[in-house]
């Protein structure tokens, strides 16, 4: 479990494709350097989020660590596009004393999203993203959380539909701390939606499965009322 608060940026110094050793994971293995700040309490088998992907430490020294990236992870994430000297976001798994500055992040990437645009707003930047898997848009809500390459950010605007997208605003401080700030339109980022939405969806589906038409009617009335209240609050 992680918080989505990136601790440091590391650098990919070695990338081995089809590393079949026990420390390679049967896919691509990555050696990430410049990570000494988060390795003081490291142990073999610890979890570190690399661009929002929970990976297991298989080797480490004072400055660097190695992780294996399995084929399924390569298919799901943008880690397969990393090259030597690529910068990556790093965060250790939470401890009992960790401040919950972001939100509950699992490190399980749901899909990849493409940056549609990057727009300056004062010294902040507004990023617009479109997901490869459009079904995750139902979990993206305005003022809710979304994890981008492991960084917890707040959604500022959402457009649903087949060509749907969402936006986040990145303040100047955050721009200095995460790799996403250096990306441009056309680049890809790892996306993990807020897992709370998934649990709520499954609970509601389970409750109404096999229920009568009267129960469905009650739900429809509730949704209609909430939509009407939202429209009134927006003056529409």
Steps between C-alpha positions, in 0.01 A plus 500: 500500500619851413384859543570645156750748645816453292808493722782540247584467132727211405690429178485177298868407462459146371222331306514130416231356273398136548688469826419143608706507819329476838543876544376583151138390517498328162440828320705817509717581802575858598787632706414841642770725643501824697266337749719500810260728685233228514727195540622555855233268641462278190481120511484240226136443408391853592254681273590822322265676260679585173287741297204380703568129446555290811821301444708271722861581589716204397846656547624827650803688627546846654400691188305270267252215491380242249145392423356246260211604275282207396354479148146578627631816666669605176168461317308703758743785562738739328806337661580323174571837338765596755855541375838538660516835686118530517380670818239319709281588798583298813304440819549243774204306636329667796611434856311537827637854537434619143292817460208442261568807289342363183252210487503120518698379198555130430768527234283292265480689173155490335596632159718742307380848404629733229564867570273698266624845598710695748376855565680759719283677759719750679787294637280187507442253219168342400535150355221333300503118481312244293509136619566201278230310693197730485312298763705657782340839432209398724739510794637847416302772677556872534696581818572130545840332503691337216855363501725605210835318479465445874415860592170572674328792328157664515270488198390849396275421202348190337345433159328162472423308181693312233738793454502570873787658691584661832729777619726561797688813599861470612640779717859620463623305805361170367653567158844479660424170675342271236593374154158579353583871497769439237264315267320651202195436283516147358696353790349227718449469875398216731153538648353357819150613592382540858418149620219632722286550187553136400390369838190722501407385150535132590302542823213676324493241220496219755216658694275556201576172328178303501304782664149593392397776263396708799856504632631613160238775491620628837858511373392687186319759711809549716722550197251740339482708819879520526532607136229766541672639809832514316347683204331752730826566683661579164216736410383288203 
